[in-house]
Structure formats: structure tokens, C-alpha cells
Amino acid sequence: MESKRYFIEFSYDGTAFHGWQKQPNAISIQELIEDGLSNLLRCKTSVVGAGRTDAGVHARQMFAHFNASINKGFFKELVYLLNSYLPKSINIMSVKRVKTTAHARFDAVERTYKYYISTIKDPFNNSYHYFMKNPPDIDLMNEASKIIIGCKDFKSFSKSHSDVKTFICEIKNAFWYQKDNQLIFSITSNRFLRNMVRSIVGTLLEIGFKKITFEDLKKIIKSRDRSRAGFSVPANGLFLTKIVYPSNIYIRQ
């Protein structure tokens, strides 16, 4: 049977994992999904993710691709069977056939992350937000977000010694909004660097607490020096919420 390419769409609670990417001596989402597919398909199956999320980061929508030979009857049951195999913290939403050239990472045209801050102590939500008793000035942070949107080079917000060819990202939007007792930061871009969102949030919080000014932020960006930017906020408040692909990569079953 001919091997075909598939996109798998899923979500996960990253609390218990050491990030998306498979690594020695640590449990990752990639490893568990590969193990599940390999066992169900009875053939070693590798998956390529849309990107990497750090330890403790969550995803409401994530994609990966894999190649396999699957008959139609088994394909209809694959989502159910894979969910039965995986822990409750990972949920498979769909498996769809795509063109053989489709790539989960390189074909994504935009990604959206959200960061959640709670201004009240919530024992039932500790794993999913950053608790901050005294709220920052959201209006100041939204003004500063406009500077972030106008930025192109994000080396100042990238993890030191990152192995990337370019630090250029195209930010489409970045803004803060309030919902009940939560402050939420939303940012959409064609790509993100390692630790980028968490360091941007930390820097914007320093603006919100009036520790630095808009001019300081511009100087931080221009410096291309991670040590001058703000702290990296905790991973548990960060969610990958949406990934967009061109519709023409999908093949109707």
C-alpha cells in the first residue's frame, strides 16, 4: 500500500512534559504520539511538529505530520484509537490527508500564542496562569505592544545561543485585554524564536509597572542583546492557541 502524508491536529496540557521535542531521559509529547502511532500502525512512525514548545507550555492547537500506509477502515478509527492510547493530557482532534510535500512546520503561515496572568489567587487554575497580585497598567502595555508590532529583528527576545539562521519575524498583531480577573496577552506572527513570547511578556510587564519606558524598549530592541530585555515569565501561563495553513495543502479523503 502506498505511503501517504497526514496532518495530525491535537492539544495538550504541558504541565507534566519537558516540552514538545523528543529528548533523552525526559517525557515529551512528540515521543508519546510517535509511540502511539508506531504501536497502532505496527510500523515505526516519526512525526514532525509545527514547532517546539518549552517545558510546561500548553497548546490548544498544535499540528504535526507523519507518513504512513493506512487503509480507509482503520483511518476512520485512528483518532479514537490514538486517544485511547495517549494520556488524558493529550487530545487528538483530527487526522487529515495532505499533499506529500506538505510540511507541518514550514507551511504554517501564522501562529498565535496567548499568555495568561491572574490577579486573584485561584487554587484550581495554578497550572495555567501567572499569578500577579498587583496588576500592571494595561494601557501602557498596549502602547508598548505597538512598538513590538513594528519590530522586525527579535534577537533581544530570543534565548541566548539559539541555533537559527535569522531573527526576523513578521508580527501581525500583539495586544493585551482583560477578562474577569485575568490579563491576557495575544500575539500572532509567521514564526517565533525560542523563549520569544515569554521574554516579550516579561519586558512589557516592566513597562506596565513603570520600571522602563517606551524609549528603553526601543533601545532594547536595537541592542539585539537578550540580557537587556525583561525576565522570562513562567511557562505555565503560555498557550499556543492557533496555527494557520493554506487550505490547498489538504486532500479530500
VOBA-1610 file (N, C-alpha, C; in pm, whole numbers, padded with zeros to 5 digits, always signed):
BEGIN
Met+00084-00120+00000Met+00000+00000+00000Met+00088+00125+00000Glu+00047+00224-00078Glu+00124+00347-00092Glu+00127+00427+00039Ser+00247+00478+00072Ser+00261+00563+00190Ser+00211+00704+00156Lys+00130+00761+00245Lys+00075+00894+00224Lys+00111+00983+00343Arg+00097+01112+00323Arg+00128+01207+00431Arg+00000+01255+00497Tyr+00007+01267+00631Tyr-00110+01310+00708Tyr-00070+01421+00806Phe-00165+01512+00829Phe-00152+01612+00934Phe-00234+01566+01053Ile-00176+01567+01169Ile-00247+01535+01291Ile-00264+01663+01372Glu-00386+01692+01414Glu-00418+01812+01492Glu-00448+01768+01635Phe-00387+01834+01733Phe-00404+01790+01871Phe-00383+01906+01969Ser-00418+01881+02095Ser-00396+01979+02202Ser-00333+01905+02320Tyr-00270+01981+02410Tyr-00211+01915+02526Tyr-00191+02012+02643Asp-00194+01954+02760Asp-00158+02021+02884Asp-00009+01991+02905Gly+00074+02092+02899Gly+00218+02069+02902Gly+00279+02057+03041Thr+00196+02058+03144Thr+00246+02062+03282Thr+00346+01950+03312Ala+00314+01829+03271Ala+00396+01713+03309Ala+00506+01679+03208Phe+00517+01758+03101Phe+00610+01724+02994Phe+00729+01820+02986His+00837+01769+02928His+00956+01850+02907His+00954+01912+02766Gly+00838+01966+02731Gly+00824+02030+02601Gly+00777+01935+02493Trp+00764+01987+02372Trp+00718+01907+02258Trp+00823+01808+02212Gln+00948+01855+02197Gln+01050+01778+02126Gln+01104+01660+02206Lys+01118+01548+02135Lys+01175+01426+02194Lys+01318+01451+02238Gln+01351+01401+02358Gln+01486+01421+02413Gln+01519+01307+02508Pro+01648+01282+02531Pro+01689+01171+02618Pro+01646+01196+02764Asn+01605+01092+02831Asn+01576+01096+02975Asn+01469+01197+03015Ala+01372+01222+02927Ala+01264+01315+02958Ala+01141+01278+02877Ile+01024+01298+02933Ile+00900+01265+02864Ile+00855+01385+02781Ser+00829+01361+02653Ser+00784+01469+02564Ser+00656+01427+02492Ile+00584+01527+02441Ile+00462+01499+02366Ile+00496+01425+02236Gln+00600+01467+02168Gln+00640+01403+02043Gln+00664+01254+02062Glu+00735+01220+02168Glu+00767+01079+02193Glu+00641+00996+02213Leu+00546+01046+02290Leu+00425+00970+02318Leu+00338+00952+02194Ile+00329+01056+02111Ile+00250+01044+01989Ile+00317+00948+01892Glu+00449+00954+01881Glu+00520+00859+01795Glu+00503+00716+01843Asp+00510+00696+01973Asp+00489+00561+02028Asp+00348+00511+01998Gly+00249+00600+02014Gly+00111+00562+01987Gly+00089+00523+01842Leu+00137+00606+01750Leu+00122+00576+01608Leu+00198+00450+01570Ser+00319+00435+01621Ser+00400+00317+01587Ser+00334+00188+01633Asn+00275+00191+01752Asn+00206+00072+01803Asn+00079+00042+01725Leu+00001+00143+01694Leu-00126+00123+01624Leu-00104+00083+01478Leu-00004+00143+01414Leu+00022+00116+01272Leu+00118-00002+01253Arg+00174-00050+01366Arg+00268-00162+01363Arg+00386-00136+01271Cys+00431-00012+01278Cys+00545+00030+01197Cys+00603+00155+01262Lys+00735+00163+01275Lys+00797+00279+01337Lys+00756+00406+01261Thr+00696+00498+01332Thr+00641+00619+01270Thr+00694+00744+01340Ser+00756+00831+01263Ser+00808+00956+01317Ser+00712+01070+01284Val+00703+01168+01374Val+00620+01286+01348Val+00706+01412+01353Val+00671+01508+01269Val+00741+01637+01263Val+00643+01745+01305Gly+00675+01815+01412Gly+00584+01914+01468Gly+00589+02049+01398Ala+00486+02129+01422Ala+00479+02264+01365Ala+00581+02357+01429Gly+00633+02317+01543Gly+00731+02397+01614Gly+00761+02332+01747Arg+00840+02401+01829Arg+00876+02347+01959Arg+00814+02434+02069Thr+00753+02369+02166Thr+00711+02442+02286Thr+00798+02395+02401Asp+00833+02488+02489Asp+00921+02457+02601Asp+00849+02377+02708Ala+00925+02326+02802Ala+00869+02252+02915Ala+00766+02337+02988Gly+00648+02278+03012Gly+00544+02348+03086Gly+00450+02432+03004Val+00482+02454+02876Val+00396+02533+02788Val+00284+02443+02735His+00165+02499+02717His+00048+02424+02672His+00014+02457+02526Ala-00071+02374+02466Ala-00118+02401+02330Ala-00266+02369+02318Arg-00344+02465+02275Arg-00484+02440+02244Arg-00499+02391+02100Gln-00401+02424+02016Gln-00400+02371+01880Gln-00255+02356+01835Met-00219+02233+01803Met-00085+02200+01755Met-00100+02103+01639Phe-00003+02105+01547Phe-00005+02014+01432Phe+00129+01943+01419Ala+00124+01825+01360Ala+00245+01753+01322Ala+00212+01671+01198His+00313+01634+01120His+00285+01547+01005His+00361+01416+01018Phe+00307+01313+00953Phe+00371+01182+00950Phe+00334+01112+00821Asn+00413+01015+00782Asn+00389+00934+00663Asn+00350+00793+00705Ala+00249+00738+00637Ala+00205+00602+00671Ala+00116+00546+00561Ser+00104+00414+00562Ser+00009+00343+00475Ser-00109+00300+00562Ile-00225+00360+00541Ile-00341+00334+00627Ile-00462+00303+00539Asn-00528+00191+00563Asn-00648+00161+00485Asn-00765+00245+00537Lys-00868+00263+00454Lys-00978+00354+00486Lys-01052+00315+00614Gly-01074+00187+00635Gly-01145+00142+00754Gly-01071+00177+00881Phe-00941+00151+00883Phe-00861+00181+01001Phe-00847+00331+01021Phe-00838+00405+00910Phe-00822+00551+00918Phe-00940+00615+00992Lys-01060+00563+00969Lys-01180+00619+01034Lys-01175+00604+01185Glu-01102+00503+01233Glu-01094+00475+01377Glu-00968+00532+01442Leu-00879+00591+01361Leu-00747+00628+01411Leu-00752+00730+01524Val-00835+00833+01512Val-00843+00936+01616Val-00886+00873+01748Tyr-00991+00790+01742Tyr-01040+00723+01864Tyr-00933+00633+01926Leu-00869+00553+01842Leu-00770+00457+01891Leu-00648+00529+01951Leu-00605+00636+01885Leu-00489+00709+01933Leu-00520+00779+02066Asn-00640+00835+02078Asn-00680+00897+02204Asn-00688+00794+02316Ser-00729+00672+02282Ser-00737+00566+02382Ser-00598+00527+02432Tyr-00499+00540+02345Tyr-00362+00503+02379Tyr-00293+00612+02461Leu-00319+00738+02429Leu-00248+00850+02490Leu-00305+00888+02626Pro-00225+00955+02710Pro-00275+01001+02841Pro-00380+01111+02824Lys-00454+01138+02931Lys-00561+01237+02927Lys-00510+01378+02894Ser-00384+01402+02918Ser-00327+01535+02896Ser-00299+01566+02749Ile-00319+01467+02660Ile-00303+01488+02515Ile-00432+01446+02446Asn-00486+01534+02362Asn-00610+01504+02291Asn-00590+01519+02141Ile-00616+01411+02067Ile-00610+01415+01921Ile-00745+01464+01869Met-00743+01571+01789Met-00867+01629+01738Met-00899+01581+01597Ser-00798+01564+01514Ser-00824+01517+01377Ser-00696+01463+01313Val-00714+01378+01214Val-00605+01334+01128Val-00655+01352+00985Lys-00582+01429+00905Lys-00625+01459+00768Lys-00512+01433+00669Arg-00550+01382+00554Arg-00451+01359+00450Arg-00414+01492+00384Val-00284+01508+00354Val-00234+01629+00290Val-00144+01592+00172Lys-00106+01689+00095Lys-00013+01666-00016Lys+00119+01611+00037Thr+00186+01532-00043Thr+00310+01468+00001Thr+00420+01570+00032Thr+00407+01691-00021Thr+00507+01796+00003Thr+00472+01884+00123Ala+00354+01865+00180Ala+00309+01949+00291Ala+00399+01927+00414His+00428+02037+00484His+00518+02031+00599His+00456+02106+00716Ala+00442+02039+00830Ala+00374+02100+00945Ala+00443+02226+00994Arg+00574+02230+00983Arg+00647+02348+01030Arg+00658+02457+00923Phe+00706+02419+00806Phe+00739+02520+00706Phe+00619+02575+00631Asp+00507+02503+00629Asp+00389+02552+00558Asp+00296+02635+00644Ala+00322+02645+00773Ala+00239+02728+00861Ala+00259+02875+00825Val+00150+02946+00801Val+00161+03087+00762Val+00151+03181+00881Glu+00087+03137+00988Glu+00085+03217+01110Glu+00056+03131+01232Arg+00106+03179+01345Arg+00086+03112+01473Arg+00043+03216+01575Thr-00043+03176+01668Thr-00087+03267+01773Thr-00061+03204+01910Tyr+00000+03284+01996Tyr+00020+03246+02136Tyr-00059+03340+02225Lys-00104+03289+02340Lys-00166+03372+02442Lys-00099+03344+02576Tyr-00081+03454+02651Tyr-00023+03441+02785Tyr-00124+03490+02887Tyr-00144+03412+02994Tyr-00249+03439+03093Tyr-00189+03478+03228Ile-00236+03591+03278Ile-00199+03639+03411Ile-00327+03651+03494Ser-00324+03598+03616Ser-00440+03610+03705Ser-00409+03708+03816Thr-00504+03794+03847Thr-00485+03891+03954Thr-00548+03845+04085Ile-00600+03723+04088Ile-00651+03664+04212Ile-00588+03527+04230Lys-00577+03484+04353Lys-00525+03351+04382Lys-00633+03249+04352Asp-00603+03156+04263Asp-00702+03058+04219Asp-00642+02917+04230Pro-00675+02843+04335Pro-00614+02711+04356Pro-00649+02609+04249Phe-00755+02636+04170Phe-00797+02541+04067Phe-00736+02573+03930Asn-00656+02678+03924Asn-00604+02722+03794Asn-00456+02755+03799Asn-00387+02706+03902Asn-00247+02744+03921Asn-00156+02702+03806Ser-00190+02593+03738Ser-00103+02542+03631Ser-00119+02617+03500Tyr-00213+02710+03495Tyr-00246+02770+03366Tyr-00243+02923+03365His-00184+02982+03467His-00167+03127+03465His-00051+03168+03555Tyr-00008+03291+03539Tyr+00094+03351+03623Tyr+00021+03443+03721Phe+00027+03410+03849Phe-00042+03489+03950Phe+00036+03616+03980Met-00033+03728+03974Met+00028+03858+03999Met-00071+03942+04079Lys-00043+03962+04207Lys-00137+04029+04297Lys-00168+04171+04253Asn-00064+04247+04220Asn-00083+04387+04180Asn-00078+04398+04028Pro-00190+04429+03964Pro-00193+04432+03817Pro-00114+04549+03758Pro-00048+04527+03645Pro+00024+04633+03576Pro-00073+04723+03499Asp-00022+04831+03442Asp-00102+04924+03363Asp-00121+04867+03222Ile-00241+04819+03193Ile-00266+04752+03065Ile-00260+04850+02947Asp-00296+04976+02971Asp-00291+05076+02863Asp-00147+05103+02820Leu-00057+05113+02918Leu+00084+05131+02885Leu+00138+05011+02807Met+00098+04893+02849Met+00148+04772+02781Met+00094+04760+02640Asn-00027+04808+02615Asn-00081+04807+02479Asn-00010+04907+02390Glu+00028+05020+02446Glu+00106+05117+02368Glu+00243+05058+02334Ala+00302+04990+02430Ala+00432+04927+02406Ala+00421+04813+02305Ser+00306+04746+02303Ser+00285+04637+02208Ser+00290+04686+02064Lys+00253+04812+02042Lys+00259+04870+01907Lys+00404+04881+01861Ile+00494+04904+01956Ile+00637+04908+01923Ile+00685+04768+01884Ile+00636+04667+01955Ile+00670+04527+01925Ile+00623+04490+01784Ile+00503+04532+01748Ile+00449+04502+01614Ile+00539+04563+01506Gly+00593+04680+01532Gly+00678+04747+01435Gly+00819+04692+01428Cys+00853+04604+01522Cys+00986+04545+01526Cys+00999+04433+01422Lys+01118+04413+01369Lys+01144+04304+01274Lys+01244+04203+01330Asp+01350+04255+01393Asp+01457+04170+01446Asp+01432+04146+01595Phe+01414+04018+01633Phe+01377+03985+01771Phe+01489+03913+01847Lys+01613+03940+01809Lys+01724+03876+01877Lys+01726+03911+02026Ser+01684+04032+02062Ser+01683+04074+02202Ser+01588+03991+02287Phe+01493+03921+02221Phe+01394+03843+02294Phe+01410+03693+02271Ser+01520+03655+02209Ser+01543+03514+02178Ser+01637+03452+02280Lys+01616+03324+02308Lys+01704+03252+02400Lys+01847+03262+02351Ser+01940+03291+02441Ser+02081+03306+02403Ser+02134+03180+02335His+02220+03201+02238His+02285+03093+02163His+02185+03007+02085Ser+02073+03066+02044Ser+01977+02992+01962Ser+02036+02963+01825Asp+02016+02839+01779Asp+02072+02796+01651Asp+01971+02824+01539Val+01960+02950+01499Val+01868+02988+01392Val+01944+03072+01290Lys+01895+03072+01166Lys+01961+03146+01059Lys+01922+03293+01060Thr+01803+03324+01112Thr+01757+03463+01114Thr+01671+03487+01236Phe+01675+03611+01285Phe+01592+03652+01399Phe+01475+03740+01353Ile+01451+03741+01223Ile+01343+03822+01167Ile+01209+03750+01181Cys+01111+03819+01237Cys+00975+03767+01250Cys+00877+03876+01206Glu+00767+03834+01145Glu+00665+03928+01099Glu+00546+03923+01195Ile+00543+04017+01289Ile+00434+04021+01386Ile+00310+04083+01322Lys+00199+04011+01326Lys+00075+04061+01265Lys-00010+04137+01365Asn-00012+04092+01489Asn-00078+04169+01593Asn-00024+04128+01729Ala-00036+04219+01824Ala+00007+04195+01962Ala-00071+04291+02050Phe-00144+04238+02146Phe-00226+04325+02230Phe-00263+04256+02361Trp-00298+04338+02460Trp-00346+04292+02590Trp-00494+04319+02603Tyr-00564+04231+02673Tyr-00704+04258+02707Tyr-00736+04194+02842Gln-00841+04242+02905Gln-00879+04193+03036Gln-01008+04113+03026Lys-01012+04000+03096Lys-01132+03917+03101Lys-01149+03872+03245Asp-01253+03925+03311Asp-01275+03898+03453Asp-01149+03935+03533Asn-01091+03838+03601Asn-00971+03866+03682Asn-00842+03826+03611Gln-00848+03817+03480Gln-00730+03779+03403Gln-00686+03889+03309Leu-00555+03902+03295Leu-00495+03983+03190Leu-00438+03886+03088Ile-00472+03906+02961Ile-00431+03812+02856Ile-00357+03886+02746Phe-00241+03834+02711Phe-00162+03889+02601Phe-00173+03795+02482Ser-00210+03849+02366Ser-00223+03771+02243Ser-00123+03824+02141Ile-00051+03733+02077Ile+00047+03773+01975Ile+00046+03674+01860Thr+00042+03726+01738Thr+00038+03644+01616Thr+00154+03681+01526Ser+00223+03579+01474Ser+00338+03602+01386Ser+00352+03486+01288Asn+00432+03507+01185Asn+00460+03398+01092Asn+00551+03293+01156Arg+00632+03334+01254Arg+00722+03242+01324Arg+00759+03302+01459Phe+00809+03217+01547Phe+00856+03262+01678Phe+00991+03199+01708Leu+01072+03271+01783Leu+01201+03220+01828Leu+01185+03156+01965Arg+01283+03080+02007Arg+01277+03014+02138Arg+01272+03119+02249Asn+01175+03102+02338Asn+01160+03187+02455Asn+01111+03329+02422Met+01079+03353+02294Met+01047+03488+02248Met+00924+03547+02317Val+00816+03472+02322Val+00692+03527+02379Val+00709+03554+02528Arg+00771+03464+02599Arg+00787+03480+02743Arg+00876+03599+02778Ser+00978+03626+02698Ser+01064+03741+02726Ser+00997+03873+02683Ile+00915+03868+02577Ile+00839+03987+02538Ile+00740+04023+02649Val+00669+03922+02701Val+00572+03947+02809Val+00644+04006+02931Gly+00758+03949+02968Gly+00833+03999+03083Gly+00876+04144+03065Thr+00915+04178+02941Thr+00956+04315+02912Thr+00838+04411+02915Leu+00725+04368+02859Leu+00605+04452+02859Leu+00554+04473+03002Leu+00570+04374+03088Leu+00530+04391+03228Leu+00614+04498+03296Glu+00741+04507+03260Glu+00826+04612+03317Glu+00777+04749+03273Ile+00725+04757+03150Ile+00660+04881+03104Ile+00536+04907+03189Gly+00455+04804+03208Gly+00330+04817+03283Gly+00349+04857+03427Phe+00464+04819+03485Phe+00495+04857+03623Phe+00583+04982+03629Lys+00603+05044+03512Lys+00676+05172+03500Lys+00821+05161+03546Lys+00879+05042+03523Lys+01020+05023+03554Lys+01108+05068+03438Ile+01053+05058+03316Ile+01122+05107+03196Ile+01023+05188+03111Thr+01075+05263+03017Thr+00992+05349+02932Thr+00984+05295+02790Phe+00902+05360+02708Phe+00893+05322+02566Phe+01029+05339+02498Glu+01100+05444+02534Glu+01232+05468+02475Glu+01330+05358+02516Asp+01318+05312+02641Asp+01402+05200+02685Asp+01373+05076+02601Leu+01246+05051+02573Leu+01207+04935+02492Leu+01269+04943+02353Lys+01266+05060+02293Lys+01325+05079+02159Lys+01475+05052+02162Lys+01540+05095+02270Lys+01685+05073+02283Lys+01715+04923+02303Ile+01629+04854+02378Ile+01645+04709+02398Ile+01638+04637+02265Ile+01538+04672+02184Ile+01522+04609+02053Ile+01643+04634+01964Lys+01689+04758+01964Lys+01803+04797+01879Lys+01933+04730+01923Ser+01945+04702+02053Ser+02069+04645+02105Ser+02095+04502+02059Arg+01987+04428+02029Arg+01996+04286+01992Arg+02066+04205+02101Asp+02043+04245+02226Asp+02109+04186+02342Asp+02003+04133+02438Arg+01994+03999+02450Arg+01892+03938+02536Arg+01905+03983+02681Ser+02024+04008+02729Ser+02044+04045+02869Ser+01982+04180+02905Arg+01951+04261+02805Arg+01892+04392+02830Arg+01740+04388+02836Ala+01681+04281+02782Ala+01535+04269+02783Ala+01487+04220+02920Gly+01355+04215+02937Gly+01297+04176+03065Gly+01310+04027+03094Phe+01265+03989+03212Phe+01272+03849+03255Phe+01176+03762+03173Ser+01202+03632+03170Ser+01111+03538+03104Ser+01004+03496+03205Val+00879+03524+03172Val+00771+03487+03262Val+00758+03335+03268Pro+00698+03280+03374Pro+00685+03134+03387Pro+00613+03070+03270Ala+00653+02948+03235Ala+00599+02879+03117Ala+00453+02842+03132Asn+00406+02820+03255Asn+00272+02763+03274Asn+00158+02852+03227Gly+00184+02982+03208Gly+00079+03072+03161Gly+00071+03084+03010Leu+00159+03014+02938Leu+00169+03030+02792Leu+00097+02917+02717Phe+00015+02957+02618Phe-00060+02862+02535Phe-00037+02894+02387Leu-00003+02791+02311Leu-00011+02800+02165Leu-00158+02776+02131Thr-00224+02875+02071Thr-00369+02865+02055Thr-00417+02845+01912Lys-00334+02879+01813Lys-00381+02865+01675Lys-00265+02859+01577Ile-00278+02771+01477Ile-00182+02764+01367Ile-00263+02761+01238Val-00223+02844+01141Val-00297+02856+01015Val-00212+02801+00900Tyr-00278+02720+00813Tyr-00214+02665+00694Tyr-00294+02703+00570Pro-00229+02705+00453Pro-00305+02724+00328Pro-00402+02608+00308Ser-00523+02637+00266Ser-00625+02532+00251Ser-00591+02432+00141Asn-00507+02473+00046Asn-00479+02385-00068Asn-00381+02272-00038Ile-00332+02263+00087Ile-00243+02151+00118Ile-00322+02024+00154Tyr-00451+02040+00182Tyr-00533+01926+00224Tyr-00591+01851+00104Ile-00602+01719+00120Ile-00662+01633+00017Ile-00787+01569+00074Arg-00896+01577+00000Arg-01021+01517+00047Arg-01009+01364+00044Gln-01052+01302+00153Gln-01048+01156+00162Gln-01165+01096+00082
//
